[in-house]
Amino acid sequence: MFDPEAVQRLRRRWTAIRQGLAEYYAGPYRQTLARERRDEDDLFALIVLGEALGVPDPAAYYSAELMPLLATDFHDWHRRMGMPRSPLDHVSCC
């Protein structure tokens, strides 16, 4: 039926074409896309940490579950937001 060697060859070519197209379309905008991703991540962190920062949040019960996901990037986030020290009393990262 199918030659496994031909299937592997087609799979490699398809992967190369997909990577080439991604590089062609996203390559010139890589820096802009990275900046937008960082801005979205910062907004997400602000929404999740809003209740801890004193902003009333009606969905605090649900956003509290996401706080452990932000633990690894918390230090970089508060430095980017212009806070030299951790704004949270119970989190001392620096």
C-alpha positions in Angstrom: 0.0 0.0 0.0 2.0 2.9 1.3 5.7 3.1 1.3 6.8 4.1 4.8 9.9 5.7 3.4 7.8 7.9 1.1 5.5 8.8 3.9 8.4 9.9 6.1 9.8 11.9 3.1 6.5 13.7 2.6 6.2 14.4 6.3 9.7 16.0 6.4 8.9 18.1 3.3 5.6 19.2 4.8 7.3 20.2 8.0 9.9 22.1 6.0 7.2 23.9 4.0 5.3 24.8 7.2 8.4 26.1 8.9 9.3 28.1 5.8 5.9 29.7 5.6 5.9 30.5 9.3 9.3 32.2 8.9 8.1 34.1 5.7 5.0 35.5 7.3 6.0 35.9 11.0 9.7 36.6 10.5 9.5 40.4 9.7 7.1 40.9 12.6 8.8 38.7 15.2 9.7 41.6 17.5 6.2 43.2 17.3 4.6 39.8 17.9 6.8 39.2 20.9 6.0 42.6 22.3 2.3 42.0 21.9 2.6 38.6 23.6 4.4 40.2 26.5 1.8 43.0 26.8 -1.0 40.4 26.8 0.8 38.4 29.5 1.3 41.5 31.6 -2.4 42.3 31.3 -3.3 38.8 32.3 -1.0 39.0 35.3 -2.6 42.3 36.3 -6.1 40.8 36.1 -5.1 37.7 38.1 -3.2 39.6 40.7 -5.7 42.5 40.9 -7.4 41.3 44.1 -4.1 40.9 45.8 -3.1 44.4 44.7 -6.3 45.9 46.2 -8.4 46.1 43.1 -11.9 44.7 43.6 -12.4 41.6 41.4 -15.7 39.9 41.2 -14.0 36.8 39.8 -11.3 36.6 42.5 -12.3 33.1 43.5 -11.5 31.9 40.0 -8.5 34.0 39.3 -6.9 32.9 42.6 -6.6 29.4 41.1 -4.3 30.9 38.4 -1.9 32.6 40.7 0.5 29.6 40.9 0.9 29.8 37.2 2.3 33.3 37.5 4.8 32.5 40.2 7.7 31.9 37.8 7.2 35.2 35.9 6.2 37.3 38.9 9.6 39.0 39.5 10.0 40.0 35.8 6.4 41.2 35.7 6.6 43.6 38.7 10.0 44.9 37.4 8.4 45.6 34.0 5.5 47.4 35.7 8.0 49.8 37.4 7.8 48.3 40.9 11.3 47.7 42.3 10.0 45.5 45.1 7.3 42.9 45.2 3.9 44.7 45.7 2.5 41.7 47.5 3.2 41.3 51.2 3.1 37.5 51.2 5.3 37.1 48.1 8.9 38.3 48.5 10.8 37.4 45.4 13.5 40.0 45.7 
